[in-house]
């Protein structure tokens, strides 16, 4: 249930950031950080798709977070 909601939220964020492609969303991996101060969930999706979209990972992460 939570996984589905998070995946749908990431799909929408990628669409709003003009970064959506089904194959990008398929590479989404979510993890629970060991350190609770890092939040409830973590992903490296920005790092995974940065080269493909030709933008720095931080810029991709910021675009997703703002979306």
PyMOL Python script that loads the backbone (N, CA, C, O; Angstrom):
from pymol import cmd

cmd.read_pdbstr("""\
ATOM      1  N   UNK A   1       0.822  -1.188   0.000  1.00  0.00           N
ATOM      2  CA  UNK A   1       0.000   0.000   0.000  1.00  0.00           C
ATOM      3  C   UNK A   1       0.869   1.256   0.000  1.00  0.00           C
ATOM      4  O   UNK A   1       0.709   2.113  -0.869  1.00  0.00           O
ATOM      5  N   UNK A   2       1.767   1.375   0.943  1.00  0.00           N
ATOM      6  CA  UNK A   2       2.644   2.536   0.999  1.00  0.00           C
ATOM      7  C   UNK A   2       3.526   2.573  -0.244  1.00  0.00           C
ATOM      8  O   UNK A   2       3.747   3.637  -0.822  1.00  0.00           O
ATOM      9  N   UNK A   3       4.031   1.407  -0.656  1.00  0.00           N
ATOM     10  CA  UNK A   3       4.882   1.338  -1.842  1.00  0.00           C
ATOM     11  C   UNK A   3       4.133   1.884  -3.057  1.00  0.00           C
ATOM     12  O   UNK A   3       4.698   2.656  -3.832  1.00  0.00           O
ATOM     13  N   UNK A   4       2.883   1.498  -3.229  1.00  0.00           N
ATOM     14  CA  UNK A   4       2.085   1.953  -4.362  1.00  0.00           C
ATOM     15  C   UNK A   4       1.874   3.457  -4.309  1.00  0.00           C
ATOM     16  O   UNK A   4       2.007   4.138  -5.326  1.00  0.00           O
ATOM     17  N   UNK A   5       1.550   3.977  -3.147  1.00  0.00           N
ATOM     18  CA  UNK A   5       1.339   5.421  -2.993  1.00  0.00           C
ATOM     19  C   UNK A   5       2.614   6.197  -3.292  1.00  0.00           C
ATOM     20  O   UNK A   5       2.571   7.228  -3.962  1.00  0.00           O
ATOM     21  N   UNK A   6       3.734   5.715  -2.805  1.00  0.00           N
ATOM     22  CA  UNK A   6       5.001   6.392  -3.064  1.00  0.00           C
ATOM     23  C   UNK A   6       5.381   6.327  -4.537  1.00  0.00           C
ATOM     24  O   UNK A   6       5.867   7.310  -5.098  1.00  0.00           O
ATOM     25  N   UNK A   7       5.165   5.189  -5.160  1.00  0.00           N
ATOM     26  CA  UNK A   7       5.472   5.044  -6.581  1.00  0.00           C
ATOM     27  C   UNK A   7       4.611   5.993  -7.406  1.00  0.00           C
ATOM     28  O   UNK A   7       5.106   6.636  -8.332  1.00  0.00           O
ATOM     29  N   UNK A   8       3.341   6.084  -7.080  1.00  0.00           N
ATOM     30  CA  UNK A   8       2.451   6.996  -7.791  1.00  0.00           C
ATOM     31  C   UNK A   8       2.867   8.449  -7.572  1.00  0.00           C
ATOM     32  O   UNK A   8       2.806   9.260  -8.496  1.00  0.00           O
ATOM     33  N   UNK A   9       3.284   8.772  -6.363  1.00  0.00           N
ATOM     34  CA  UNK A   9       3.743  10.136  -6.071  1.00  0.00           C
ATOM     35  C   UNK A   9       5.013  10.464  -6.848  1.00  0.00           C
ATOM     36  O   UNK A   9       5.158  11.578  -7.351  1.00  0.00           O
ATOM     37  N   UNK A  10       5.926   9.515  -6.950  1.00  0.00           N
ATOM     38  CA  UNK A  10       7.137   9.735  -7.734  1.00  0.00           C
ATOM     39  C   UNK A  10       6.805   9.874  -9.213  1.00  0.00           C
ATOM     40  O   UNK A  10       7.395  10.708  -9.900  1.00  0.00           O
ATOM     41  N   UNK A  11       5.879   9.078  -9.711  1.00  0.00           N
ATOM     42  CA  UNK A  11       5.478   9.186 -11.121  1.00  0.00           C
ATOM     43  C   UNK A  11       4.943  10.584 -11.402  1.00  0.00           C
ATOM     44  O   UNK A  11       5.300  11.198 -12.407  1.00  0.00           O
ATOM     45  N   UNK A  12       4.101  11.080 -10.531  1.00  0.00           N
ATOM     46  CA  UNK A  12       3.543  12.421 -10.710  1.00  0.00           C
ATOM     47  C   UNK A  12       4.630  13.491 -10.610  1.00  0.00           C
ATOM     48  O   UNK A  12       4.632  14.440 -11.393  1.00  0.00           O
ATOM     49  N   UNK A  13       5.545  13.351  -9.664  1.00  0.00           N
ATOM     50  CA  UNK A  13       6.640  14.315  -9.526  1.00  0.00           C
ATOM     51  C   UNK A  13       7.528  14.312 -10.767  1.00  0.00           C
ATOM     52  O   UNK A  13       7.949  15.372 -11.230  1.00  0.00           O
ATOM     53  N   UNK A  14       7.812  13.137 -11.306  1.00  0.00           N
ATOM     54  CA  UNK A  14       8.607  13.058 -12.528  1.00  0.00           C
ATOM     55  C   UNK A  14       7.880  13.714 -13.695  1.00  0.00           C
ATOM     56  O   UNK A  14       8.502  14.387 -14.516  1.00  0.00           O
ATOM     57  N   UNK A  15       6.570  13.522 -13.771  1.00  0.00           N
ATOM     58  CA  UNK A  15       5.796  14.168 -14.839  1.00  0.00           C
ATOM     59  C   UNK A  15       5.876  15.688 -14.713  1.00  0.00           C
ATOM     60  O   UNK A  15       6.130  16.388 -15.693  1.00  0.00           O
ATOM     61  N   UNK A  16       5.656  16.188 -13.504  1.00  0.00           N
ATOM     62  CA  UNK A  16       5.675  17.637 -13.286  1.00  0.00           C
ATOM     63  C   UNK A  16       7.054  18.234 -13.551  1.00  0.00           C
ATOM     64  O   UNK A  16       7.162  19.379 -13.989  1.00  0.00           O
ATOM     65  N   UNK A  17       8.092  17.473 -13.290  1.00  0.00           N
ATOM     66  CA  UNK A  17       9.463  17.938 -13.523  1.00  0.00           C
ATOM     67  C   UNK A  17       9.907  17.678 -14.961  1.00  0.00           C
ATOM     68  O   UNK A  17      11.058  17.932 -15.317  1.00  0.00           O
ATOM     69  N   UNK A  18       8.996  17.175 -15.780  1.00  0.00           N
ATOM     70  CA  UNK A  18       9.275  16.832 -17.179  1.00  0.00           C
ATOM     71  C   UNK A  18      10.424  15.822 -17.286  1.00  0.00           C
ATOM     72  O   UNK A  18      11.287  15.935 -18.156  1.00  0.00           O
ATOM     73  N   UNK A  19      10.415  14.851 -16.400  1.00  0.00           N
ATOM     74  CA  UNK A  19      11.444  13.809 -16.366  1.00  0.00           C
ATOM     75  C   UNK A  19      10.847  12.407 -16.500  1.00  0.00           C
ATOM     76  O   UNK A  19      11.577  11.417 -16.443  1.00  0.00           O
ATOM     77  N   UNK A  20       9.538  12.315 -16.676  1.00  0.00           N
ATOM     78  CA  UNK A  20       8.884  11.013 -16.652  1.00  0.00           C
ATOM     79  C   UNK A  20       9.177  10.178 -17.888  1.00  0.00           C
ATOM     80  O   UNK A  20       9.146  10.671 -19.015  1.00  0.00           O
ATOM     81  N   UNK A  21       9.456   8.930 -17.656  1.00  0.00           N
ATOM     82  CA  UNK A  21       9.504   7.875 -18.654  1.00  0.00           C
ATOM     83  C   UNK A  21       9.253   6.582 -17.884  1.00  0.00           C
ATOM     84  O   UNK A  21       9.796   6.410 -16.793  1.00  0.00           O
ATOM     85  N   UNK A  22       8.449   5.676 -18.418  1.00  0.00           N
ATOM     86  CA  UNK A  22       8.136   4.445 -17.690  1.00  0.00           C
ATOM     87  C   UNK A  22       9.376   3.678 -17.243  1.00  0.00           C
ATOM     88  O   UNK A  22       9.409   3.120 -16.146  1.00  0.00           O
ATOM     89  N   UNK A  23      10.403   3.654 -18.105  1.00  0.00           N
ATOM     90  CA  UNK A  23      11.612   2.916 -17.739  1.00  0.00           C
ATOM     91  C   UNK A  23      12.361   3.587 -16.583  1.00  0.00           C
ATOM     92  O   UNK A  23      13.058   2.910 -15.827  1.00  0.00           O
ATOM     93  N   UNK A  24      12.228   4.879 -16.443  1.00  0.00           N
ATOM     94  CA  UNK A  24      12.850   5.563 -15.285  1.00  0.00           C
ATOM     95  C   UNK A  24      12.117   5.198 -14.009  1.00  0.00           C
ATOM     96  O   UNK A  24      12.737   4.893 -12.990  1.00  0.00           O
ATOM     97  N   UNK A  25      10.806   5.232 -14.070  1.00  0.00           N
ATOM     98  CA  UNK A  25      10.028   4.877 -12.880  1.00  0.00           C
ATOM     99  C   UNK A  25      10.268   3.422 -12.491  1.00  0.00           C
ATOM    100  O   UNK A  25      10.246   3.092 -11.306  1.00  0.00           O
ATOM    101  N   UNK A  26      10.494   2.553 -13.463  1.00  0.00           N
ATOM    102  CA  UNK A  26      10.747   1.139 -13.182  1.00  0.00           C
ATOM    103  C   UNK A  26      12.036   0.945 -12.384  1.00  0.00           C
ATOM    104  O   UNK A  26      12.201  -0.068 -11.704  1.00  0.00           O
ATOM    105  N   UNK A  27      12.946   1.912 -12.466  1.00  0.00           N
ATOM    106  CA  UNK A  27      14.212   1.803 -11.729  1.00  0.00           C
ATOM    107  C   UNK A  27      14.125   2.396 -10.316  1.00  0.00           C
ATOM    108  O   UNK A  27      15.120   2.422  -9.592  1.00  0.00           O
ATOM    109  N   UNK A  28      12.948   2.866  -9.930  1.00  0.00           N
ATOM    110  CA  UNK A  28      12.762   3.423  -8.600  1.00  0.00           C
ATOM    111  C   UNK A  28      12.994   2.361  -7.535  1.00  0.00           C
ATOM    112  O   UNK A  28      12.366   1.301  -7.552  1.00  0.00           O
ATOM    113  N   UNK A  29      13.893   2.652  -6.618  1.00  0.00           N
ATOM    114  CA  UNK A  29      14.131   1.803  -5.456  1.00  0.00           C
ATOM    115  C   UNK A  29      13.935   2.654  -4.222  1.00  0.00           C
ATOM    116  O   UNK A  29      14.482   3.752  -4.120  1.00  0.00           O
ATOM    117  N   UNK A  30      13.162   2.151  -3.292  1.00  0.00           N
ATOM    118  CA  UNK A  30      12.924   2.851  -2.036  1.00  0.00           C
ATOM    119  C   UNK A  30      13.525   2.050  -0.891  1.00  0.00           C
ATOM    120  O   UNK A  30      13.496   0.819  -0.887  1.00  0.00           O
ATOM    121  N   UNK A  31      14.065   2.767   0.069  1.00  0.00           N
ATOM    122  CA  UNK A  31      14.666   2.111   1.233  1.00  0.00           C
ATOM    123  C   UNK A  31      14.339   2.924   2.482  1.00  0.00           C
ATOM    124  O   UNK A  31      14.082   4.127   2.418  1.00  0.00           O
ATOM    125  N   UNK A  32      14.355   2.253   3.582  1.00  0.00           N
ATOM    126  CA  UNK A  32      14.199   2.927   4.869  1.00  0.00           C
ATOM    127  C   UNK A  32      15.608   3.222   5.383  1.00  0.00           C
ATOM    128  O   UNK A  32      16.392   2.302   5.611  1.00  0.00           O
ATOM    129  N   UNK A  33      15.930   4.512   5.567  1.00  0.00           N
ATOM    130  CA  UNK A  33      17.285   4.861   6.015  1.00  0.00           C
ATOM    131  C   UNK A  33      17.590   4.286   7.400  1.00  0.00           C
ATOM    132  O   UNK A  33      16.708   4.175   8.252  1.00  0.00           O
ATOM    133  N   UNK A  34      18.843   3.929   7.603  1.00  0.00           N
ATOM    134  CA  UNK A  34      19.267   3.433   8.930  1.00  0.00           C
ATOM    135  C   UNK A  34      19.173   4.526   9.978  1.00  0.00           C
ATOM    136  O   UNK A  34      18.815   4.274  11.129  1.00  0.00           O
ATOM    137  N   UNK A  35      19.501   5.753   9.562  1.00  0.00           N
ATOM    138  CA  UNK A  35      19.470   6.890  10.479  1.00  0.00           C
ATOM    139  C   UNK A  35      18.112   7.581  10.361  1.00  0.00           C
ATOM    140  O   UNK A  35      17.807   8.162   9.319  1.00  0.00           O
ATOM    141  N   UNK A  36      17.297   7.526  11.412  1.00  0.00           N
ATOM    142  CA  UNK A  36      15.958   8.117  11.359  1.00  0.00           C
ATOM    143  C   UNK A  36      15.958   9.618  11.042  1.00  0.00           C
ATOM    144  O   UNK A  36      14.950  10.149  10.575  1.00  0.00           O
ATOM    145  N   UNK A  37      17.060  10.293  11.289  1.00  0.00           N
ATOM    146  CA  UNK A  37      17.108  11.729  10.990  1.00  0.00           C
ATOM    147  C   UNK A  37      17.150  11.987   9.485  1.00  0.00           C
ATOM    148  O   UNK A  37      16.995  13.127   9.047  1.00  0.00           O
ATOM    149  N   UNK A  38      17.358  10.939   8.695  1.00  0.00           N
ATOM    150  CA  UNK A  38      17.378  11.072   7.236  1.00  0.00           C
ATOM    151  C   UNK A  38      15.993  10.901   6.628  1.00  0.00           C
ATOM    152  O   UNK A  38      15.856  10.896   5.404  1.00  0.00           O
ATOM    153  N   UNK A  39      14.983  10.765   7.445  1.00  0.00           N
ATOM    154  CA  UNK A  39      13.609  10.655   6.962  1.00  0.00           C
ATOM    155  C   UNK A  39      13.087   9.237   7.034  1.00  0.00           C
ATOM    156  O   UNK A  39      13.771   8.325   7.498  1.00  0.00           O
ATOM    157  N   UNK A  40      11.853   9.069   6.563  1.00  0.00           N
ATOM    158  CA  UNK A  40      11.194   7.769   6.603  1.00  0.00           C
ATOM    159  C   UNK A  40      11.589   6.880   5.427  1.00  0.00           C
ATOM    160  O   UNK A  40      11.666   5.659   5.561  1.00  0.00           O
ATOM    161  N   UNK A  41      11.841   7.507   4.262  1.00  0.00           N
ATOM    162  CA  UNK A  41      12.168   6.770   3.047  1.00  0.00           C
ATOM    163  C   UNK A  41      13.304   7.475   2.326  1.00  0.00           C
ATOM    164  O   UNK A  41      13.492   8.682   2.479  1.00  0.00           O
ATOM    165  N   UNK A  42      14.059   6.722   1.541  1.00  0.00           N
ATOM    166  CA  UNK A  42      15.151   7.284   0.744  1.00  0.00           C
ATOM    167  C   UNK A  42      15.169   6.597  -0.618  1.00  0.00           C
ATOM    168  O   UNK A  42      14.718   5.461  -0.767  1.00  0.00           O
ATOM    169  N   UNK A  43      15.698   7.309  -1.601  1.00  0.00           N
ATOM    170  CA  UNK A  43      15.871   6.741  -2.941  1.00  0.00           C
ATOM    171  C   UNK A  43      17.089   7.379  -3.592  1.00  0.00           C
ATOM    172  O   UNK A  43      17.480   8.497  -3.256  1.00  0.00           O
ATOM    173  N   UNK A  44      17.673   6.657  -4.518  1.00  0.00           N
ATOM    174  CA  UNK A  44      18.796   7.209  -5.274  1.00  0.00           C
ATOM    175  C   UNK A  44      18.379   7.481  -6.720  1.00  0.00           C
ATOM    176  O   UNK A  44      19.229   7.527  -7.609  1.00  0.00           O
ATOM    177  N   UNK A  45      17.101   7.658  -6.958  1.00  0.00           N
ATOM    178  CA  UNK A  45      16.583   7.830  -8.312  1.00  0.00           C
ATOM    179  C   UNK A  45      17.250   8.997  -9.036  1.00  0.00           C
ATOM    180  O   UNK A  45      17.538   8.890 -10.228  1.00  0.00           O
ATOM    181  N   UNK A  46      17.499  10.093  -8.352  1.00  0.00           N
ATOM    182  CA  UNK A  46      18.146  11.241  -9.010  1.00  0.00           C
ATOM    183  C   UNK A  46      19.526  10.855  -9.529  1.00  0.00           C
ATOM    184  O   UNK A  46      19.913  11.267 -10.623  1.00  0.00           O
ATOM    185  N   UNK A  47      20.260  10.082  -8.767  1.00  0.00           N
ATOM    186  CA  UNK A  47      21.577   9.629  -9.221  1.00  0.00           C
ATOM    187  C   UNK A  47      21.458   8.678 -10.409  1.00  0.00           C
ATOM    188  O   UNK A  47      22.265   8.721 -11.337  1.00  0.00           O
ATOM    189  N   UNK A  48      20.454   7.830 -10.365  1.00  0.00           N
ATOM    190  CA  UNK A  48      20.279   6.818 -11.402  1.00  0.00           C
ATOM    191  C   UNK A  48      19.925   7.449 -12.750  1.00  0.00           C
ATOM    192  O   UNK A  48      20.400   6.990 -13.789  1.00  0.00           O
ATOM    193  N   UNK A  49      19.098   8.494 -12.744  1.00  0.00           N
ATOM    194  CA  UNK A  49      18.644   9.052 -14.023  1.00  0.00           C
ATOM    195  C   UNK A  49      19.392  10.317 -14.445  1.00  0.00           C
ATOM    196  O   UNK A  49      19.157  10.818 -15.545  1.00  0.00           O
ATOM    197  N   UNK A  50      20.269  10.838 -13.622  1.00  0.00           N
ATOM    198  CA  UNK A  50      20.949  12.104 -13.926  1.00  0.00           C
ATOM    199  C   UNK A  50      21.698  12.072 -15.255  1.00  0.00           C
ATOM    200  O   UNK A  50      21.530  12.975 -16.075  1.00  0.00           O
ATOM    201  N   UNK A  51      22.490  11.088 -15.470  1.00  0.00           N
ATOM    202  CA  UNK A  51      23.266  11.018 -16.712  1.00  0.00           C
ATOM    203  C   UNK A  51      22.334  10.922 -17.923  1.00  0.00           C
ATOM    204  O   UNK A  51      22.552  11.567 -18.949  1.00  0.00           O
ATOM    205  N   UNK A  52      21.305  10.112 -17.779  1.00  0.00           N
ATOM    206  CA  UNK A  52      20.354   9.911 -18.880  1.00  0.00           C
ATOM    207  C   UNK A  52      19.674  11.223 -19.287  1.00  0.00           C
ATOM    208  O   UNK A  52      19.454  11.467 -20.474  1.00  0.00           O
ATOM    209  N   UNK A  53      19.342  12.065 -18.302  1.00  0.00           N
ATOM    210  CA  UNK A  53      18.655  13.318 -18.610  1.00  0.00           C
ATOM    211  C   UNK A  53      19.638  14.469 -18.835  1.00  0.00           C
ATOM    212  O   UNK A  53      19.232  15.578 -19.182  1.00  0.00           O
ATOM    213  N   UNK A  54      20.929  14.203 -18.637  1.00  0.00           N
ATOM    214  CA  UNK A  54      21.950  15.200 -18.915  1.00  0.00           C
ATOM    215  C   UNK A  54      21.981  16.359 -17.932  1.00  0.00           C
ATOM    216  O   UNK A  54      22.305  17.490 -18.296  1.00  0.00           O
ATOM    217  N   UNK A  55      21.641  16.067 -16.690  1.00  0.00           N
ATOM    218  CA  UNK A  55      21.638  17.099 -15.644  1.00  0.00           C
ATOM    219  C   UNK A  55      22.353  16.561 -14.417  1.00  0.00           C
ATOM    220  O   UNK A  55      22.398  15.348 -14.211  1.00  0.00           O
ATOM    221  N   UNK A  56      22.914  17.447 -13.599  1.00  0.00           N
ATOM    222  CA  UNK A  56      23.566  16.991 -12.369  1.00  0.00           C
ATOM    223  C   UNK A  56      22.549  16.342 -11.419  1.00  0.00           C
ATOM    224  O   UNK A  56      21.394  16.765 -11.378  1.00  0.00           O
ATOM    225  N   UNK A  57      22.960  15.330 -10.661  1.00  0.00           N
ATOM    226  CA  UNK A  57      22.040  14.642  -9.743  1.00  0.00           C
ATOM    227  C   UNK A  57      21.343  15.585  -8.774  1.00  0.00           C
ATOM    228  O   UNK A  57      20.159  15.412  -8.484  1.00  0.00           O
ATOM    229  N   UNK A  58      22.065  16.580  -8.269  1.00  0.00           N
ATOM    230  CA  UNK A  58      21.446  17.509  -7.313  1.00  0.00           C
ATOM    231  C   UNK A  58      20.320  18.300  -7.977  1.00  0.00           C
ATOM    232  O   UNK A  58      19.277  18.541  -7.368  1.00  0.00           O
ATOM    233  N   UNK A  59      20.538  18.698  -9.218  1.00  0.00           N
ATOM    234  CA  UNK A  59      19.511  19.432  -9.954  1.00  0.00           C
ATOM    235  C   UNK A  59      18.283  18.555 -10.209  1.00  0.00           C
ATOM    236  O   UNK A  59      17.147  19.015 -10.100  1.00  0.00           O
ATOM    237  N   UNK A  60      18.524  17.305 -10.545  1.00  0.00           N
ATOM    238  CA  UNK A  60      17.416  16.356 -10.748  1.00  0.00           C
ATOM    239  C   UNK A  60      16.654  16.158  -9.441  1.00  0.00           C
ATOM    240  O   UNK A  60      15.423  16.184  -9.426  1.00  0.00           O
ATOM    241  N   UNK A  61      17.381  15.962  -8.350  1.00  0.00           N
ATOM    242  CA  UNK A  61      16.732  15.774  -7.044  1.00  0.00           C
ATOM    243  C   UNK A  61      15.919  16.986  -6.657  1.00  0.00           C
ATOM    244  O   UNK A  61      14.800  16.848  -6.163  1.00  0.00           O
ATOM    245  N   UNK A  62      16.459  18.171  -6.871  1.00  0.00           N
ATOM    246  CA  UNK A  62      15.725  19.407  -6.555  1.00  0.00           C
ATOM    247  C   UNK A  62      14.458  19.523  -7.402  1.00  0.00           C
ATOM    248  O   UNK A  62      13.409  19.920  -6.892  1.00  0.00           O
ATOM    249  N   UNK A  63      14.545  19.180  -8.695  1.00  0.00           N
ATOM    250  CA  UNK A  63      13.381  19.250  -9.575  1.00  0.00           C
ATOM    251  C   UNK A  63      12.291  18.289  -9.105  1.00  0.00           C
ATOM    252  O   UNK A  63      11.110  18.635  -9.113  1.00  0.00           O
ATOM    253  N   UNK A  64      12.681  17.098  -8.703  1.00  0.00           N
ATOM    254  CA  UNK A  64      11.707  16.118  -8.213  1.00  0.00           C
ATOM    255  C   UNK A  64      11.085  16.602  -6.904  1.00  0.00           C
ATOM    256  O   UNK A  64       9.874  16.499  -6.714  1.00  0.00           O
ATOM    257  N   UNK A  65      11.912  17.127  -6.007  1.00  0.00           N
ATOM    258  CA  UNK A  65      11.405  17.587  -4.708  1.00  0.00           C
ATOM    259  C   UNK A  65      10.459  18.770  -4.860  1.00  0.00           C
ATOM    260  O   UNK A  65       9.478  18.873  -4.124  1.00  0.00           O
ATOM    261  N   UNK A  66      10.740  19.667  -5.806  1.00  0.00           N
ATOM    262  CA  UNK A  66       9.882  20.831  -6.011  1.00  0.00           C
ATOM    263  C   UNK A  66       8.567  20.478  -6.688  1.00  0.00           C
ATOM    264  O   UNK A  66       7.585  21.208  -6.551  1.00  0.00           O
ATOM    265  N   UNK A  67       8.535  19.374  -7.412  1.00  0.00           N
ATOM    266  CA  UNK A  67       7.356  19.019  -8.209  1.00  0.00           C
ATOM    267  C   UNK A  67       6.177  18.600  -7.360  1.00  0.00           C
ATOM    268  O   UNK A  67       5.117  18.274  -7.893  1.00  0.00           O
TER     269      UNK A  67
END
""", "prot")
cmd.dss("prot")
cmd.show_as("cartoon", "prot")
cmd.util.cbc("prot")
cmd.orient("prot")
